[in-house]
Amino acid sequence: MRLLLVEDDPVLSRTMAQGLENAGHRVELAHTVEEAQHWWAVQAFDAVLLDLNLPHAAHARSGLGSGLTALRSARARGDRTPVLVLSARDSTEERIAGLDAGADDYLGKPYELKEVEARLRALLRRASGTADIVTVGQLVLDRQARRVSVAGQPLELPAREFDLLWELMTPPGRVLSKGDLSSRLSDGGEVVGENALEASFSRLRRKIAGSGAAIRTLRGLGYVLEDDVGQP
């Protein structure tokens, strides 16, 4: 998953980002309300992990800000990215405030990384209508294990091709434009351009040939993964 982690504690944010990245996710970090609003507006994410006790950049040590500001701003512009609130402010009133502002789930600190991942998977399933194990033809994506197989045999993919297949299978049959895919596959340090995207598509198509799944190009619209009726 491509995740935005919004957390002002530098030690906690680094530790959590490292744990999520070790589990195979791509993580963008934001530490203030302004950073959160910026990344949330310019990049596409599968989910947002949001701390409520955020400073504004102009008051970085005053605690004057709130993650609710970034959340309300995103919902006001129609952004429906799933949001998991992670906060030490765990009273009933604060949970209600977060959920009423548009959060999809709420987890009080301290928390275990495994529970965070499980809740993220549940949010993604609800948002996309997709199960943890997705099958197209003989091509199988196991989201929880982050593995791909064809006819029961493991298919090893480099990170970018795996991420590309993940997007195409979330869920299968969904049309994704080049702009959508570039945004989802890029991160703060690297932009995946059109040429790199085409090269990844070419390699991925070769690797899944004969699986009963095919990546099709819809002129002027984008790409879609669907059953290949011409294959077993």
N, C-alpha and C positions, 0 to 999 in steps of 0.2 A: 504494500500500500504506500501511496505518497501521502505523507502526514505533515501537518503544520503543528508544531509544538510551541505553545505560548506559555512561557514560564519565566518569571523574573529572577528566580534564584539561580545564579550561575552554576553552582555545584550540582544542584538537582537537575537542572536542564541538561548539562553535559552528560551526567550519568544516565539519565533516562533516554536521551538521544542515542547514546552509544548502545544501550541495551536494545532499543528498537531497531537500530541499524544492524546490529549483530543478528537479529531475528529476520533480517532480509528486507526491512522497510527502508524507504527513503524519507529523510526528515529534514524539514526546514525549521530553523529556530527563530523565534521572536521573543523579545524581552520586555517590550513596552506596548502600550495601547497603539501608538503610531506604527510601530513595526508590524504588529499583528494586522492592523487595517491595511497596510501596504501590501504585505505578502498575500493576504486573503483576497485582495482585489485583483492582483496581477497574475496569480498562479492558480491552477486548478488542483484541488486536493481531494483525496478520497475521504478524509476525515480531519477534524481539528481537535486537538487536545488543548483545553483552555483553562488556565488558572484565572480565578476571579480577582485576585488581589494584585493588580498590575499598576505600576507607576506610569504616568505620562512622561515623555522624554524630558520635558522642561522641568519636571519635578521628580527626577529619577530616584531620590531617596525619601520622598515625602509620603509615598503610598496614596497619592490623591486620585489615582486612576482606578479603573475597574475593567475587568474582562467583559463585563456586561456591555460596556460601550462598544467594543469591537463586535460583539455578538449581535447587538441590536442594529448596528450599522449594516452588517452583512445581511441580516434578515430583511431589513428595510429595502435593500436593492434587489431582493428576490433570490438571494443565494441560499440554496437548500443543502449545502454540504453538511453531513452529519457532524454533530458537535458533542464531544464527551467532556464535561466539566470536571476538572481535577482541582479540588480546593480544600484547604484546611478549615475554611468557613463552612461548617457542616451542620448548622442548625436547620430545623424544619423550614423556617422563614427564608433562609438563604437558598435552600434547595428549591423552594417554590419560586423564588425570584429568578433563579437561573433557568428553570424549566419554562416559566412564563415568558422569559426573554427569547426563547427559541432553542434552548439546549435540548438534545435528544436523550441524554443520560447524564448522571451525576455520580461521581465517586469521591468520597472523602479521603483525605490524607490521614495517615500513611496508607499506601496501597502496594500491592505486589504487581510487578510487570506482567506476569502471566494473566492476572485478572484484567489488566488494562487491555492486553491483546485480545482476550476473549470478548470483552465488551465491544471492542472495535469491530471484530468479526461479526458480532450480532448486529451492530449498527449498519454495517455494509450489506449484510443479507437483507435487512429490512428496506434499506434505501434502494437496492438494485433488484430485489426479488430473486437473488441468486444464492444457491446453497454453497456450502464449503467445498463440495466436490461437483465439478461441472464437466459434462461430457458432450462432445460433438463428434459424431462418428466414433472412431476408436481413440480419439484424442481426449485425454483426461487431465484436468487441472485440479490438484488438491491444494486449496488455499491454505489450510491450516498447516500442512507439512511443507508448503511452497515447493511442490514437485509437479513435474509434467511427465506423462507417460503416453506411449502409443501402443495399443494392443497389449497392454500389460508390461511393456518394456520401458525402463526409464529413458527419458529424453533430456540430455544435458544441454542447457541453453545458457549463453552468456547473460549477464544481468540485464542489458538493454533489451535483448530479444525476449527474455522472460517477462519483463515489465510490459513490453508491447503485447505479448500474448495475454497477459493478465487483463490489460485494458480491453482487448477485443472480446474476452470471455466474461465481461462484467456488465451485463450478461451477454451471451452470444446473440447474434442477430441485431445488435445495436450498431447504428452507423456512426462512425467517428471521423471527423474532419482532420486534415493535416494540422490545423491550428490547435484543435483539442489535444491531439496526440503529442504535438511538440510541447505544449504547455505542461502536460502531465508527465512527460519523460524528462523535461529539463529540470535543473535545480539551480540554486543561487550561483554556482560556480561554472556551470556549463549549459549552454543552450543547444538543444538538439534541432538542427536545421533540416531543411527539406531534403538535402542530399543524404545526410546521415540517416534520416527516416526511411528514405527509399532503399538504401543499402540494407538496413535492418529488415525491411519487408522482404526483400529479395532472398536474403539468407533464411528467414523464417519460413517462407513459402517452400523452399527446397527441403527443409528439415521435416515439415509436416506432410509432404507429398505422400499420397497413398494411405493417409490416416482416415480418410472419409470426411475430413474437414478441409475447407478451403478459404483463403482470404481473397475476397473480391474487391475490385476497385469500382466504385460507382462514380462515374464522371461528374464532376462539379459538386459532389456530395462528400465523398470520403471513402472509408474502408469498412468492410463488414466481414466477420467470420461466420460461416454457416456450413451446413451439411453439403458435402460434395456428392451429388447423386450419381456421378460418373465413377465414383470410387467405391470399393467395398466398405 
